[in-house]
Amino acid sequence: MKQLSLICIKLMTYLQYKRALRALFLVAFALMWIIVASHVTPVLGSDGITNIFKPLAQPAQEIKETSVLVLLVSLVIFVVVAGLLLYALIRFRHRAGDEASEPPQVYGSNQIELAWTVMPVLIVFVLILVTSRTIADIQNRKPPQGTVQATIVGHQWWWEIRYPELGIVTANELHVPASDGRGPRPTFLKLESADVAHSFWVPQLAGKTDLIPNRENLMWIEPTQPGTYLGNCAEYCGTQHARMLIRVVVQTADDFDRWAREQQQAASAAATAVEGRKAFFANSCVNCHTIRGTSAQGKFGPDLTHLMSREMLAAGVVPNTTDNLRAWVRDPQRIKLGCLMPNMQLTDQEVDQITAYLQTLK
Ligand code: CUA
């Protein structure tokens, strides 16, 4: 310890005071850069996937236009205020001989006070008008013919997705049709929560809307370009909040209708994996999961009827591969610590059998 302080003292005397200050500034700047960059890069999205400035659907497009206008107005105000400040700092800086005389004393000016009261009021008024028009546009949208209705229920930490009119229940991957030349085909979402507050946010499709217990929130999306859009829960909801990811799969109208027809089918009763099926129904899996067409009717966990049609496992945490599925069945806590599915203490054989059975759920 004594050695260390000696080194420090030597170092400080070696560096002159100004140099130390410069070094300190450099370190502070580097730290600030790391903090800012790590927040800015994901927002701007180097791969363009979750870029809020590259909306690919309504209402995200309309929200972006309003945001850009507000940002521009703020930028102009910032440049004017900072410019005047800088001008005053330089123009009226301390000069030799200033001590002898006092600067002119100004006691209020009606014109200036009027100007800096009226101008901000006008600016705020314009911003209120533009913002309320955008909000009204989005909230007053009526579902046209052919609208898809879906209910999304937030759970710790996954998304239950129901299409009441189509009779489909799935999880974590919302399929919606793209609006094309044949007319608008938006998806209207009813947002609910089974436990705590969550927030549904797919940046390229729409703004955030919270999912609140005992309350029904509404939102809609109308994408035009097929593709997979990533989003996440945007309201802290517990330990695995950061891994409560949502995927929105936008399909052409025909692809979406085909997907819906497949999802409407009951679970395939494959003749293979008989042992796995037995093991699944012998354990408490059935208390939490539904497999339509079987006696498994649990409601706490995701519906597994067409598990293999989903790209990811555990709400977007790992790809839906054989290895990951096996690891999940063996001990979900190793993949998603704190999730409500416990380690069922299955034997190696049971793990393999149940995995094989789950893989028949296409
Ligand atoms: Cu759900 Cu954060």
Residues whose N, C-alpha, C, O or C-beta is under 5 A from the ligand:
A	BS01	CUA	H155 A197 H198 S199 C233 A234 E235 Y236 C237 H241 M244
